[in-house]
Amino acid sequence: MQMDNQVPPKKVPTFCSLRYGLSFLLHFCNTIIMSQMICLNLTIVAMVNRTNPHGLPNTSTKELLDNIKNPVYNWSPEIQGVIFSSIFYGVLFTQVPVGYLSRIYSIKKMVGSALFLSSLLCLFIPLAAEIGVTFVITCRVVQGAAQGTVSAAQHAIWIKWSPPLERGRLTSVSLSGACGCALSLLWFVLFYDDPKDHPCMNISEKEYIATSLTQQVGSSRQSLPIKAMLKSLPLWAISFGTFAFQWTNNIMILFTPVFLDSKLHVSIKQNGLLSALPYLFAWMIGIIAGETADFLLSRNILSIVIIRKLFTTLGLLLPAFFYMCLCYLDSSFYGSIIFLVLANATGSFCLSGIIINVLDIAPRYYGFLKGVTNLIGMLGAVISSTLIGVILGQDPESSLFKTFYLIVAVNVISLIFCLVFIKAEIEDWAKEGQHTRL
């Protein structure tokens, strides 16, 4: 939201400030969460890379010893798809409740405790795999619930901590991404729910944040205008855009190691390094997008609604384009890697587009609505991961084309809806003094 009727607050230091320190702290939290989410997607390439069950008579002594050290499991592509999607079931069911509770309870305790639980469960995955696939799925569901709590609750932080002209860069820095347990303890020490309570923040920064948010922070216990929310087309545009973003992003997480193994035939070590490249470039693009969006807004070069539409278009259209290039690319190793990285990384433009748009139209209900839109986005993640497992199991040869064509269809349809209905001004039902009730 642009603050045309207000005198701009006095500017305070940026990268040396506590609000930017908080953004980087959240970045490391999200890095840990993402690594815990995707580590099994890479290691499963080695865990199921043989078809012989344990203890088969024709298995050599060396292979038996290798299996004892590095067990190999007889999990079909369909079962792998269920394992991949199971973590999103946990994420799915926490988004709305956590988004609502973040308006009432301490975000500090919610995020810190959930990060610790997710990290603890990550240590139990190898033991769960030895017991049986059901235990792996159960462990992943509970871990997903913990990770969903972290991802949903953290968005409400920016209601109090983020000046409007810095939301793009602060959000992109935090999202572009046994350590998790340690980090959760650090979180309890360094983070405070409200900037005014932080003992280490200087007065000028507290005044800057408070002044810039005077028209946006309301009562955390105000009733929710559910009917008005359901009728809001801009909110539905955010939901569809988030669905497409999560659909594409999840396929990237799941499909990249499989693509590198089945199509490019790289070793496990190379697979790990190459699978990390998209995340490195996604982080860089996310930072650049956030800085660019805030620069365009602060200099009044583009209106905020144009900025949101521009970055949403880049974040949904570019991955679809590069994935289609992969479909028709000849067997070029370096060409495939380049297009794979670009397809995966350019989705980060959405961080300064549709992903942050709720804060433009309804900052008073940001925590709850972010949970709702994340819930719809997680449906895309659940459906895509399960569907990819089925596609891989039925027809491995054509799975590449089917997967990429699905990405193009979902992204283009969602983008059209977003471009028509995206807005960037506060909705009437989200303004101060509105008392629409369910």
N, C-alpha and C positions, 0 to 999 in steps of 0.2 A: 504494500500500500504506500503511495506517495503522500508525504505530509506537507501539502502545499500551504496550509493555513498555520503552520507552526514555524517558529524560529528554530533553525537547525541547532541541535545541542553542540556544545563544545567538543571538538574531536580530541580523543585521547590516543595514546600509542596502540598499535595493532598487534603485531607479532610478539611484542614484549608484554602484552596484557594477559590477565587471567582468563578472559573469555576465549582468547585464542589458545591458551594453555589447555582449557577445558576441551576445546575442539580437537586438539591433538591427543588428549587423553582418551576421548571417545573414539578417535581414529584407531588407536591401539586396541581398545576394547573390541571394536568391530573387526579388526584384523585377526584377533584371536578367535572370535566367534566364526568368522568366515573360514579360517584354517581348520577349525574343528568340524565345520560342516562339510568341507570338501575333501578332507584327507582320505576318507574311505573311498571316495570316487576315484582317486588315483591308485590307492593300494589294492583295490579290488581287481585291477588289471593283473596284478601278480597273484592275488589270492585265488582266482578262478582260471588261471591260464593253462590248466591241464584238465583233461577229461577223466583220467583214471581215478577212481575213488581210492580212499586210504586202504592200504593193506592188500592191494590186488596181487594175485600170485605171480604175475609176470613183471612186477615192479622190482627194479634192481635195488641192491642194498644201499647204494649211494642215493637213489631217489627217496627211499624210505627215510634215510637220515635227514635229507633236505626237507621232507615233509614234517618231520618232528620239529625241526628248527623253524621252518616257515610253512605252516599248514596250508594246504590247498583245499578249497571247498567246492563241492559239486552244486553250484548255484546256477540255475538257468538264467537266460537274459530276462525272463519275466520276473523271476525272484529278485534279481538284481534291481529291476525297476521298482519293485515294492520296497526294497531296502533303501533305495535312493529317495523315494517319495515319503517314506515313513517319517523322516525328520520334519517334513513340511506339515504333516498332520498335527504334530505338536505345536508348530508355529501357528498353524491355522486357528486353533481353538483358543489361543491366548490373545490374539490381536485386539478384539473388541473389549473383552474384560479388562485387559491391562491398559488399553487406551482410556477407558473410563476411570479406572482406579488411579491412574496417574494424575488426575485432576484433584484427587482427595488425599492420597497417601504419599509418603516420602519416596521420591524417585531415587534418591541416594541408596536407600535400603533395597528397593526393588531391583535395580540394576546390579548392584554389588552382589547380592545374594544369588541372583540368577546366573551371573557370570561364574561364580564359584561352583554352583551346581552343574552347569554345563561342562566346565573343565574337569570336574570330578568324574562325571559320567563318561567323558572321553577316555579316561584311563581304564574303564571297565569294558570297552568295546572288544579288545582281544579275548578276554575271558568269556564274554557273552558269545562270541563266535565259536569258541570251543564247545560251549554247552549246546548251542543250536541256533538256527536262523530266527526262531521266534523270539529268543532273548535279545538278539541283535536288533530286531525291529522294535521291540518294547523299549530297549535302551535308547534307541534313536528317537522314538516318539517323545519320551520324557525329556531327552536332551533338546529336542526341538521346542518343547514348551518353555524350557529355560531360555533358549536363544530367542524365542519369540518375545519373551518378557523384556529382554535387553533391547531388541530392535524396536519394539513398540513404545516402551517407556521413555527411551532417550529422546524421542522427538519432542515431547512436552518440555524438555529442558529449554528449548530455544524460545519458548513463549516469554520467559523471564530473562534469558541470557543474551538474546540476539537482537541488536539494533536492526531495523528494517533494511538499511542500506548495506548491511554486511551478511545478510542471511545466505546469499548464494555461496560465498567463500567459506563461511563457517560450517554450513551443512556439507559442502563438497569435501572439505578437509576431514570431517568426522566420518563420512560414509565411504570415501574413496578406497572399503576395505574391511604340564606342571607349572607354564608361564601364565595361563589364565588364572590360576589360583592365586598366584602372587599379585597379579594385576588387580584382582578383585579387592585385595587388602589395600592396595595403593588407592583404589577408587574411594574407599570409605574415608581415607585420610584427606584426600585432596578435593573432593567434590562437596558442594553445599547446594541445597535445593533452591535457595534464593540468593542472588548476588549480595544483597544487603547484609546477609549473615556471615559472609566470608571474612575471616580475620586478616587475610593477607592482601585483600584488594584495596587499592588506594581510593581516596574519596572522589577524585575526578572521574575515574572509570565507573564507579557506582552511580554518580550523577549522570554521566553520559548514557548509560544503559537505561536508568529509570526515566530520564527525560524523553528518550526516544520511544519509550513504550507506554507513555501516559494514556494514550487513547486505545490501547489494545489489550491490556491485561485486566480482566474482569474477575468476578467472583468464581472461585473454583467449584462452588457448590450450586451454581445456577442450574435450573432445570434444563434438560435437553429438548430443543424443538424438533422432535423426531419427524413429524409429518412434513415440516418445511424442508428438512434435510432430504427426505425421500423424493420430494418434488424438485429438488435442485439439479438442473441439467449440468451446470459447471461441476458439481460434485460427482455426478455420474461420469463426466468426461475424465476427471481425475482417476476415478475407479477403473475405467476401461484402459486408460493409459498405463496405470500401474499394473493391470493384468497383463498387458502386452510386454511391459518392461520385465516383469518377473518371469513370464513365459520364456522370453529370449535369454534372459540372464541365467535361468535355471538350466536350460538346454546347454548353454555354454559351460556351466559347471559340470554337468553330467557327461556331455558328449565329447569334450575336448580330449580327455585322456583316451577314450575309446577310439576317437578319430585318429589320434597320433599312433595308437597301437595297431589298429586294423588297416589303415590306409597308408601310413608312412612307415610302419614297421620299425619304430625306434625302440631302443632299449628302455628299461624302467628308469634309469638315471636320466637319459635324455628326455624321456616323457615328463619327468618331474620338472626339469628345467624349462622345457618348452611350454608346459602347462602353466608355468608361473608368469611367462611373458605377457599374456593378455591382462593379468591383474596389475602388472607394473605399468603398462600403458594406460589401462583404465584409470588407475590412480592419477597418473599425469594429466590425462584428459579431464578428469573430474575437477582437479585443482584449477586447470586453465579455464574450464567452463565457468566455475564459480567466480573466479577473478574477473573474467570477461563480462559476465552477466552483471555483476555489481558495478563494474566500470561504466557499462552502457547506461545503467540506471542512474548512477550518481551524477553523470555528466548530461543527463536528459537527452541522450542520443536516440534512444528508443523507449517507448512506453513499456511498462512492466508486462502488459498483456502480450505485446509483440515479442518481448524477450522470452516469456514462457512458451509461446507457440514456436518460436525459432528453435529453441534448444530441445523442445519435445520432438519437433520434426527431425532434427539431426540425430537425436537419440533413438528414434524408432526406424527412420528410413535408411540411415547409413548401414546399420547392421544387416537389414534385409538385403540391401544391395550387395554387400560384401559376401554374404552367405550364398547369394545366387552366383556370384563370381566363382566361388568354390565349386559349385555344381558343374560348371562348364570349363573349369581349368584343367589343362593337361597335367600329366603326372610330373609336375615340377615341385620338388621338395621345398625350395625356398619360396616359390610363389604361393604354395599352399600355406606355409607358415605365415607369410605376410598378410594374406587375406584372412586367415583365421584370427590373427592378432587384431587386425582392424575391425573385423566383424564383432569380436568380443569386447573390444575396448571402447568403441564409439558409442555404445549404449550409455556410457557415463554422462553424456550430454543431458540425459533426462534428469540428472540430479539437480540441475539448475532450471529445469522445465517443469514437467508434470509432478515430479516427486515432492517438490517444495510448495506446490501451488495451493495446498490447503491453508497454508499460513497466510496467503494473500486474501482468500475469500472468507475465512472463518477462524481468525487467530484465537478467539475466545474458547473455541471448542477443538483446538488443534490436536490435543492428545487423543480425545475420543475419535475424531474423524480420521486421524492418521491410522488408528487401529482398524477402523472400518475399511478404509481403502487398502490397507495392508492385507486385511482378510481376503478381499477380492483378488488382490495380487497373488496371495499365496494359493488361491484356487488355481490360478494359472500355473504355478510351480508344481502343485500336486498332479494336475492333469497332464502336464507335459512330461514329467518324470515317469509317470506310470505308462503313458502312451509310447514314449520312446523305448521302454523296455519291451512292450508288445511288438513294436515295429522291428526292433533288432532281432527279436526271436522268430518272427514270421518270415522276413525276407531281408537278410543282411545286405544283399547286393544293391537293392533299391532303397535301403533305409536312409542313405545320405540325401537323396533327392526328396523323399517324402518329408524328412525332418526339416530341411531348409525351406521347402515350399510352404510348410505349415507356419514357419516363422514369418515368411513374407505375407501370407494371408492374414494372420493375426495382427501383425504390426500395421499393415496398410489400412485395414478396416478400423482399427482402434484410432489410428492417427487422423483419419477423416473425421471421426466423431469428435476427437479432441479439438481439431482446428475450428470446427463449427461452434462448439459450446464452451471452450475455455474462456474464463474471465479472470480478472485480477483485482477487482474491487470487492470490498467486503459486502457480502450478501445481506439483505435487509434483516433476515432472521438471526444474523450473527452480530448485529449492532447493539450497542449499549441502549438499554431501555426497552428492547423487544422482549416480550414475555410469552411468545408462542409456546404452548405446551402440547404434550402428547395427548 
